[in-house]
């Protein structure tokens, strides 16, 4: 990577979702410098609270930006809503060169034209009607108070060619594009325009974005060429599809990062999953953000759409939990759970969490099982315990009294007294002590339970008072 600068340029019209988070991550992995720009020209839908949430989400993911809002780089404005004077300067340049013109066509006229073209089997594009107006016609319409958009005059009989870093050589005929709007009637800039201008002025060298933007690229290259501005290289990454095969959205499996955070996902789990959606790493193990960046290879990005699979994300979550240190796991637990864990059982409980839990709510359950009187086994599980018989649990009570916290001594005595072994020995004990048939090793269960609680649970199946 030679002095690459990439960017992430979201619109703050909602919470950050997985598809956009992936674009942000891949851009950060590829660029030596990473820029964050807020594209808030849609004043009706853009919200300051979404900007704040977005910055929090980016920080939570660990994606530090070198330039952008709240960054160390001073005297630069990274909100498009505050750059209208910059855009006005370039609109004027295009109009003076005759490369842009006001368009007075109404939405109804444009829709009729579109339908006519479609019914004739032609791609819908603007026919250039207002591009033929003379200055007097334009002035008359403006005097009448008619509102105009500003359209870019696309040259005829030319081709726009560029090499896409993911999809290879691309070629577009300008006659298929049609003159397009670069400024709306309300004076706000169209996406094609301000996005391209800002990338160029901010020195962005590589734009990684979804393949749904591929058709925007020839328009943007035409704008930059007309203004004599340098263009970045483009890489259009494959879309992520939901479980129904449609582009990923809230409807088919996508979640906001805010939701994932609340569910207890670790950011590193999300990073490992997103970095591998449509991108191949030689190392299939858990990688740090620095390692993901070091081994990211844009040539390993696939052209085909990828499916989002929640099981894939859960796999990485499990990997992160298994290697997390005690302090990280402790901070990850809900406050209510922390309050249940006795100080002397802290290390043992962290070990149980690390080897048996994937989310904090699972740790909640184990804290209640181990450190409270709340145990409500199902009838099926209670029957597994009862099938061992009262004599088995009387022997277990005796063994527990004699062995104290020494699990091996407890098991040795219980085996000798009851004659039970294998599953017939372990399963009734597990069911009685935890109300479950899965979970931590029996030795850890035995050691985590307070002696009084342990004896009470054994006594329930021994037919004696606890």
C-alpha positions as CSV (number, residue, x, y, z in Angstrom):
1,X,0.0,0.0,0.0
2,X,1.6,3.2,-1.1
3,X,0.1,6.3,0.6
4,X,-3.4,5.1,0.1
5,X,-6.2,7.1,1.6
6,X,-9.7,5.6,1.9
7,X,-12.9,6.9,3.3
8,X,-16.2,5.9,4.8
9,X,-19.0,8.4,3.9
10,X,-22.3,7.4,5.5
11,X,-25.5,9.4,5.5
12,X,-26.8,9.9,9.1
13,X,-30.4,8.9,8.3
14,X,-30.5,5.8,10.6
15,X,-28.5,3.5,12.8
16,X,-25.3,1.8,11.3
17,X,-26.1,-1.6,10.0
18,X,-23.9,-4.6,9.1
19,X,-23.6,-3.8,5.3
20,X,-22.3,-0.3,6.0
21,X,-20.2,-1.5,8.9
22,X,-18.5,-3.9,6.4
23,X,-17.8,-1.1,3.9
24,X,-16.3,1.0,6.8
25,X,-14.1,-1.9,7.9
26,X,-12.8,-2.9,4.5
27,X,-12.0,0.7,3.7
28,X,-10.1,1.0,7.1
29,X,-8.3,-2.3,6.4
30,X,-7.1,-1.2,3.0
31,X,-6.1,2.4,3.6
32,X,-2.9,3.7,5.2
33,X,-5.0,6.8,6.0
34,X,-8.7,6.6,6.7
35,X,-11.1,9.4,6.4
36,X,-14.7,9.7,7.8
37,X,-17.1,12.1,6.1
38,X,-20.7,12.7,7.0
39,X,-22.9,13.0,3.9
40,X,-25.8,14.9,5.4
41,X,-27.1,16.8,2.4
42,X,-30.6,15.2,2.9
43,X,-31.5,17.7,5.5
44,X,-35.0,16.2,6.1
45,X,-33.8,12.8,7.0
46,X,-30.3,13.5,8.5
47,X,-30.3,13.6,12.3
48,X,-27.5,14.8,14.7
49,X,-28.3,11.8,17.1
50,X,-27.5,9.4,14.3
51,X,-24.1,11.1,13.8
52,X,-23.4,10.7,17.5
53,X,-24.5,7.0,17.4
54,X,-22.3,6.5,14.2
55,X,-19.2,7.9,15.9
56,X,-19.9,5.7,18.9
57,X,-20.3,2.6,16.7
58,X,-17.1,3.3,14.8
59,X,-15.2,3.7,18.1
60,X,-16.7,0.6,19.5
61,X,-15.5,-1.3,16.4
62,X,-12.0,0.1,17.0
63,X,-12.0,2.0,13.6
64,X,-10.0,5.1,14.3
65,X,-10.2,7.7,11.6
66,X,-7.2,10.0,10.7
67,X,-9.4,12.7,9.3
68,X,-13.0,13.5,10.0
69,X,-15.3,14.7,12.8
70,X,-13.6,14.9,16.2
71,X,-10.3,14.0,14.7
72,X,-6.8,15.5,15.3
73,X,-6.7,17.1,11.9
74,X,-7.9,20.7,12.3
75,X,-9.5,23.3,10.0
76,X,-11.3,20.9,7.7
77,X,-15.1,20.4,7.6
78,X,-16.2,16.8,7.1
79,X,-20.0,17.5,7.1
80,X,-21.3,18.0,3.5
81,X,-24.1,20.2,4.8
82,X,-21.4,22.8,5.6
83,X,-19.7,22.7,2.3
84,X,-22.3,24.3,0.1
85,X,-19.9,27.2,-0.9
86,X,-17.4,24.6,-2.2
87,X,-20.1,23.0,-4.4
88,X,-21.4,26.3,-5.6
89,X,-18.0,27.2,-6.9
90,X,-17.9,24.1,-9.1
91,X,-21.5,24.4,-10.3
92,X,-20.5,27.9,-11.5
93,X,-17.5,26.5,-13.3
94,X,-19.5,23.9,-15.1
95,X,-22.2,26.4,-16.1
96,X,-19.6,28.9,-17.4
97,X,-18.1,26.1,-19.6
98,X,-21.6,25.2,-20.9
99,X,-21.3,21.8,-19.2
100,X,-24.3,22.2,-16.9
101,X,-27.7,23.8,-17.5
102,X,-31.0,24.5,-15.6
103,X,-33.8,22.0,-16.1
104,X,-37.4,23.0,-15.6
105,X,-39.0,19.6,-16.4
106,X,-41.6,18.6,-13.8
107,X,-41.7,15.2,-12.0
108,X,-44.8,14.4,-14.1
109,X,-43.1,15.2,-17.4
110,X,-40.1,13.1,-16.5
111,X,-42.3,10.1,-15.4
112,X,-44.2,10.2,-18.7
113,X,-40.9,10.3,-20.7
114,X,-39.6,7.4,-18.6
115,X,-42.7,5.3,-19.3
116,X,-42.5,6.0,-23.1
117,X,-38.9,5.0,-23.2
118,X,-39.5,1.8,-21.2
119,X,-42.4,0.8,-23.4
120,X,-40.2,1.3,-26.5
121,X,-37.6,-1.1,-24.9
122,X,-35.1,1.8,-24.3
123,X,-33.2,2.4,-21.1
124,X,-34.8,5.4,-19.4
125,X,-32.7,8.5,-19.6
126,X,-33.2,12.2,-19.8
127,X,-33.7,13.4,-23.4
128,X,-31.9,16.7,-23.0
129,X,-35.0,18.9,-23.6
130,X,-34.0,21.8,-21.3
131,X,-30.4,21.5,-22.6
132,X,-31.6,23.1,-25.8
133,X,-33.1,26.2,-24.2
134,X,-31.4,29.5,-25.1
135,X,-30.5,32.0,-22.3
136,X,-33.6,34.1,-22.9
137,X,-35.9,31.0,-22.5
138,X,-34.1,30.2,-19.2
139,X,-34.4,33.8,-17.9
140,X,-38.1,33.9,-18.8
141,X,-38.8,30.7,-16.8
142,X,-36.8,32.0,-13.9
143,X,-38.8,35.3,-13.9
144,X,-42.0,33.2,-13.7
145,X,-40.7,31.7,-10.5
146,X,-40.2,28.2,-11.9
147,X,-37.8,26.1,-9.9
148,X,-34.9,24.5,-11.8
149,X,-32.6,21.6,-11.1
150,X,-29.1,21.7,-12.5
151,X,-28.1,19.0,-15.0
152,X,-24.7,17.9,-16.1
153,X,-24.3,17.8,-19.9
154,X,-23.0,14.4,-20.8
155,X,-20.9,14.3,-23.9
156,X,-22.2,12.2,-26.9
157,X,-20.5,9.3,-28.5
158,X,-17.8,8.8,-25.9
159,X,-16.9,5.9,-23.6
160,X,-15.9,6.0,-19.9
161,X,-13.4,3.4,-19.0
162,X,-11.8,2.5,-15.7
163,X,-10.3,-0.5,-14.0
164,X,-12.3,-1.6,-11.0
165,X,-10.0,-3.2,-8.4
166,X,-12.6,-5.9,-7.7
167,X,-14.5,-6.3,-11.0
168,X,-11.8,-5.6,-13.5
169,X,-12.1,-3.5,-16.7
170,X,-15.3,-1.4,-17.0
171,X,-16.7,0.4,-20.0
172,X,-19.7,2.6,-20.3
173,X,-21.2,4.4,-23.3
174,X,-22.1,8.0,-22.5
175,X,-25.1,7.8,-24.8
176,X,-26.6,5.3,-22.4
177,X,-26.2,7.7,-19.4
178,X,-28.2,10.8,-20.3
179,X,-27.8,14.2,-18.7
180,X,-28.2,13.8,-14.9
181,X,-29.1,16.1,-12.0
182,X,-26.2,17.5,-10.0
183,X,-28.2,20.0,-8.0
184,X,-31.7,19.6,-6.8
185,X,-34.4,22.2,-7.2
186,X,-34.1,23.1,-3.5
187,X,-30.4,24.0,-4.1
188,X,-28.9,20.9,-2.3
189,X,-26.3,18.9,-4.2
190,X,-27.1,15.5,-5.6
191,X,-25.1,12.5,-4.3
192,X,-23.1,11.9,-7.5
193,X,-21.8,15.4,-7.4
194,X,-20.7,16.3,-3.9
195,X,-19.5,12.7,-3.3
196,X,-17.1,12.9,-6.2
197,X,-16.0,16.5,-5.5
198,X,-15.2,15.7,-1.8
199,X,-13.3,12.5,-2.6
200,X,-11.1,14.5,-5.0
201,X,-10.6,17.6,-2.8
202,X,-9.9,15.5,0.3
203,X,-7.2,13.4,-1.5
204,X,-9.0,10.1,-1.4
205,X,-7.0,7.7,-3.5
206,X,-9.2,4.6,-3.3
207,X,-13.0,4.3,-2.9
208,X,-14.3,1.0,-1.6
209,X,-18.1,0.8,-1.8
210,X,-20.9,-1.5,-2.7
211,X,-21.4,-2.8,-6.2
212,X,-24.8,-1.0,-6.3
213,X,-22.8,2.2,-6.8
214,X,-21.0,0.8,-9.9
215,X,-23.3,2.7,-12.3
216,X,-22.6,6.0,-10.4
217,X,-18.9,5.8,-11.2
218,X,-19.0,6.8,-14.9
219,X,-21.1,9.9,-14.0
220,X,-18.6,10.8,-11.3
221,X,-15.6,10.3,-13.5
222,X,-17.3,12.6,-16.1
223,X,-17.8,15.3,-13.5
224,X,-14.2,15.2,-12.3
225,X,-12.8,15.2,-15.8
226,X,-14.9,18.2,-16.7
227,X,-13.6,20.1,-13.7
228,X,-10.0,18.9,-14.2
229,X,-9.9,17.2,-10.8
230,X,-8.1,14.0,-10.0
231,X,-10.2,10.9,-9.6
232,X,-9.7,8.1,-7.1
233,X,-9.4,4.4,-8.0
234,X,-12.7,2.4,-7.4
235,X,-13.3,-1.0,-5.9
236,X,-17.0,-2.1,-5.9
237,X,-17.4,-4.8,-3.4
238,X,-20.0,-7.5,-3.6
239,X,-23.2,-7.0,-1.7
240,X,-24.1,-9.0,1.4
241,X,-27.4,-10.8,1.1
242,X,-29.8,-11.8,3.9
243,X,-31.1,-15.3,4.6
244,X,-33.8,-14.8,1.8
245,X,-31.2,-13.9,-0.9
246,X,-32.2,-10.2,-1.0
247,X,-29.7,-7.5,-0.2
248,X,-29.1,-7.4,3.6
249,X,-31.6,-5.2,5.4
250,X,-33.4,-5.0,8.8
251,X,-36.1,-7.2,7.2
252,X,-33.9,-10.2,6.5
253,X,-31.4,-10.5,9.3
254,X,-29.3,-7.3,9.5
255,X,-29.0,-5.7,12.8
256,X,-27.7,-2.3,13.9
257,X,-24.4,-2.3,15.7
258,X,-26.2,-0.8,18.6
259,X,-28.4,-4.0,18.8
260,X,-25.3,-6.2,18.6
261,X,-23.6,-4.3,21.3
262,X,-26.6,-4.6,23.6
263,X,-26.8,-8.4,22.9
264,X,-23.2,-8.6,24.2
265,X,-21.3,-9.2,21.0
266,X,-17.6,-8.4,21.2
267,X,-16.4,-5.9,18.5
268,X,-13.5,-8.3,17.6
269,X,-16.1,-11.0,16.8
270,X,-17.9,-8.6,14.4
271,X,-14.6,-7.5,12.8
272,X,-13.5,-11.1,12.2
273,X,-16.8,-12.0,10.6
274,X,-17.2,-8.9,8.5
275,X,-13.6,-9.0,7.2
276,X,-14.3,-12.5,5.9
277,X,-17.6,-11.9,4.2
278,X,-16.6,-12.1,0.6
279,X,-12.9,-11.9,1.4
280,X,-10.5,-14.8,2.0
281,X,-7.8,-14.9,4.7
282,X,-5.2,-17.7,4.7
283,X,-5.3,-17.8,8.5
284,X,-8.7,-19.1,9.6
285,X,-8.1,-18.3,13.3
286,X,-9.1,-15.3,15.3
287,X,-7.2,-12.2,14.2
288,X,-6.7,-8.9,15.9
289,X,-7.7,-5.7,14.0
290,X,-4.0,-5.1,13.2
291,X,-3.6,-8.6,11.9
292,X,-6.8,-8.3,9.8
293,X,-5.3,-5.1,8.3
294,X,-1.8,-6.5,7.8
295,X,-3.2,-9.5,5.9
296,X,-6.0,-7.8,4.0
297,X,-5.6,-8.3,0.2
298,X,-8.0,-6.5,-2.1
299,X,-7.4,-9.2,-4.7
300,X,-9.0,-11.7,-2.3
301,X,-12.4,-9.9,-2.5
302,X,-14.9,-12.0,-4.4
303,X,-17.2,-10.7,-7.2
304,X,-20.2,-12.8,-6.1
305,X,-22.6,-11.7,-3.4
306,X,-22.1,-13.2,0.0
307,X,-24.7,-14.5,2.5
308,X,-24.9,-13.1,6.0
309,X,-25.1,-16.1,8.4
310,X,-25.7,-15.3,12.1
311,X,-24.0,-18.6,12.9
312,X,-20.8,-17.3,11.4
313,X,-20.9,-14.3,13.7
314,X,-21.7,-16.5,16.7
315,X,-18.7,-18.7,15.9
316,X,-16.4,-15.7,16.1
317,X,-18.1,-14.5,19.3
318,X,-17.4,-17.9,20.9
319,X,-13.7,-17.6,19.8
320,X,-13.4,-14.2,21.4
321,X,-15.0,-15.3,24.7
322,X,-12.8,-18.4,24.9
323,X,-9.6,-16.3,24.8
324,X,-10.8,-13.3,26.8
325,X,-9.1,-12.6,30.1
326,X,-10.9,-12.5,33.4
327,X,-11.2,-8.7,33.6
328,X,-12.6,-8.4,30.1
329,X,-15.2,-11.0,30.8
330,X,-16.1,-9.5,34.2
331,X,-16.7,-6.1,32.6
332,X,-18.8,-7.8,29.9
333,X,-21.2,-9.3,32.5
334,X,-24.4,-7.5,33.4
335,X,-24.2,-5.6,36.7
336,X,-26.9,-7.8,38.2
337,X,-24.8,-10.9,37.5
338,X,-21.7,-9.4,39.0
339,X,-23.6,-8.7,42.2
340,X,-24.5,-12.4,42.6
341,X,-20.9,-13.8,42.3
342,X,-19.2,-14.2,45.7
343,X,-15.6,-12.8,45.8
344,X,-14.1,-16.1,46.6
345,X,-15.8,-17.7,43.6
346,X,-14.8,-15.0,41.1
347,X,-12.0,-16.8,39.3
348,X,-14.0,-20.1,39.2
349,X,-17.0,-18.4,37.7
350,X,-15.0,-16.6,35.1
351,X,-13.7,-20.0,34.0
352,X,-17.2,-21.4,33.8
353,X,-18.3,-18.3,31.7
354,X,-15.3,-18.6,29.4
355,X,-15.9,-22.3,28.7
356,X,-19.8,-22.4,28.6
357,X,-21.2,-19.0,27.6
358,X,-21.3,-17.0,24.4
359,X,-23.5,-14.1,25.6
360,X,-23.9,-12.3,28.9
361,X,-27.5,-13.6,29.3
362,X,-26.1,-17.1,29.5
363,X,-23.8,-16.1,32.3
364,X,-26.9,-14.6,34.0
365,X,-28.4,-18.0,34.0
366,X,-25.4,-19.8,35.5
367,X,-25.0,-17.1,38.2
368,X,-28.6,-17.8,39.3
369,X,-28.1,-21.5,39.2
370,X,-24.9,-21.4,41.2
371,X,-25.4,-18.6,43.6
372,X,-29.1,-18.3,44.3
373,X,-31.9,-20.6,45.4
374,X,-33.6,-20.2,42.1
375,X,-33.6,-23.6,40.5
376,X,-36.6,-24.7,38.6
377,X,-35.7,-27.9,36.7
378,X,-38.2,-29.2,34.1
379,X,-40.1,-32.3,34.9
380,X,-37.9,-34.2,32.4
381,X,-34.7,-33.2,34.2
382,X,-36.1,-33.8,37.6
383,X,-37.0,-37.3,36.5
384,X,-33.4,-37.9,35.3
385,X,-32.3,-37.2,38.9
386,X,-35.1,-39.2,40.5
387,X,-34.3,-42.3,38.5
388,X,-31.1,-42.7,40.4
389,X,-33.1,-43.3,43.6
390,X,-33.1,-41.9,47.1
391,X,-30.3,-44.2,48.2
392,X,-28.0,-42.7,45.6
393,X,-28.6,-39.2,46.9
394,X,-28.3,-40.3,50.5
395,X,-24.9,-41.7,49.6
396,X,-24.1,-38.4,47.8
397,X,-25.0,-36.4,50.9
398,X,-22.8,-38.6,53.1
399,X,-19.9,-38.3,50.6
400,X,-20.3,-34.4,50.3
401,X,-20.2,-34.1,54.1
402,X,-17.1,-36.2,54.4
403,X,-15.2,-34.7,51.4
404,X,-16.0,-31.0,51.8
405,X,-14.7,-29.1,48.7
406,X,-12.6,-32.1,47.5
407,X,-14.5,-33.2,44.4
408,X,-12.3,-36.3,43.7
409,X,-12.8,-37.6,47.2
410,X,-16.5,-36.9,46.9
411,X,-16.8,-38.9,43.7
412,X,-14.6,-41.7,45.0
413,X,-16.8,-42.2,48.0
414,X,-20.1,-41.9,46.0
415,X,-18.9,-44.5,43.5
416,X,-17.9,-46.9,46.3
417,X,-21.2,-46.4,48.2
418,X,-23.6,-46.4,45.3
419,X,-21.9,-48.7,42.8
420,X,-23.0,-46.2,40.0
421,X,-20.6,-45.4,37.2
422,X,-20.4,-43.5,33.9
423,X,-23.6,-41.8,32.8
424,X,-25.6,-43.3,35.6
425,X,-23.2,-41.5,38.0
426,X,-22.8,-38.1,36.4
427,X,-26.2,-37.3,34.8
428,X,-28.3,-37.6,38.0
429,X,-25.8,-35.4,39.9
430,X,-25.7,-32.8,37.1
431,X,-29.5,-32.7,36.9
432,X,-29.9,-32.4,40.7
433,X,-27.1,-29.8,41.2
434,X,-27.8,-27.5,38.2
435,X,-31.3,-28.4,36.9
436,X,-29.7,-29.0,33.5
437,X,-28.1,-31.8,31.6
438,X,-25.4,-29.6,29.9
439,X,-22.9,-27.0,31.1
440,X,-19.7,-26.9,33.1
441,X,-17.7,-29.9,34.1
442,X,-19.2,-31.6,37.2
443,X,-16.1,-30.8,39.2
444,X,-16.6,-27.0,38.6
445,X,-20.3,-27.2,39.4
446,X,-19.4,-29.0,42.7
447,X,-16.7,-26.4,43.6
448,X,-18.8,-23.4,42.6
449,X,-21.9,-24.3,44.7
450,X,-21.8,-23.2,48.4
451,X,-21.8,-26.3,50.6
452,X,-25.1,-25.5,52.1
453,X,-26.8,-25.1,48.7
454,X,-25.1,-28.3,47.4
455,X,-26.4,-30.3,50.3
456,X,-29.9,-28.8,50.0
457,X,-30.1,-29.9,46.3
458,X,-28.9,-33.4,47.0
459,X,-31.3,-33.6,50.0
460,X,-34.3,-32.8,47.8
461,X,-33.8,-36.1,45.9
462,X,-32.7,-38.1,49.0
463,X,-36.1,-37.7,50.5
464,X,-34.8,-35.8,53.6
465,X,-35.1,-32.2,54.7
466,X,-32.3,-29.9,53.4
